Amino acid sequence: MVGGGLLGVEEANREWDVVKRGWGERYLLHLAVDPNAPQRLVVADEQGQLLISGNGGRDWSRLE
């Protein structure tokens, strides 16, 4: 959601929650979840940057 942050849902409660705010006007084009470590996420944004998170999307760093 542009301007609202990264949203996530857990299967048990089926309610969407904000996982991370502060994305500004950036939007994510692709999201990949590591099947062996579901807390590890990789995203590609509209600027062509790759970002990685090891804690389910709460913190991100550029993948270089």
Order of alpha helices (4+ residues) and beta strands (2+ residues): beta-beta-beta-beta-beta-beta
